[in-house]
Amino acid sequence: MVRGYAAPMIALIVALLVVWLVLVVVGLVIKGLFWLFVVGAILFVVTGIVGWFRRRV
């Protein structure tokens, strides 16, 4: 990865993590939206894993 693109990539991953975290919280607060909790939690974990591996490579 070109060094100049590292900061925008990290910013994108952090933004996605925040969005997924909001979906998880909304899914937990509103009982009828439990599916939103599940989807948000899965996406949060996947984004974190992708970010971790991209950062290490």
N, C-alpha and C positions, 0 to 999 in steps of 0.2 A: 504494500500500500504506500502510495506517495505521502510523504510527511505532511504536506499541506492539507490533505483531506482527512487527517486523523481527528482534528477538533470538530468539524461538522458531523462526522460519523458518530463520535461520542455524544454530541448534543442530540442527534436523532435518536440514539438508543435510550438516552435518559428521558427524552420526551415521550417515547413509546412506553417506557416503564411507568411514567407518571400516569399516562392515559389508562394503562391496564390496571394500575392500582386504584384509580377512580372507579373503573368499572367493577372491580372487586368489592369496593366499599358500598357502592349503590346496590349491587346484587345482594349484599348481606342485609342492608337496611330495609329494602323492600322485599318482603317475603315472596311475592309473586314472581320476582325476577331472579330466582335462584340460579337459573341457567346463565344469567349474566355474570354471576359470581364464578361459576365453573369456567366459562369462556375466558373471563378476565384473568383468572388465576393461571390457566394454562398458557395464555399468551404472555403473561408476566414472566413465567418461568422460562419459556422458550426464548423470549427476547433477552433475558438475563444470560442465558447460556450462550446465545449467539454473540452477544456483546463481549462476554468473557473470552471466547475463543478468538474473536476478531482482534481483541486487544493483545492477546498473547502471541499471535502470529506475526 
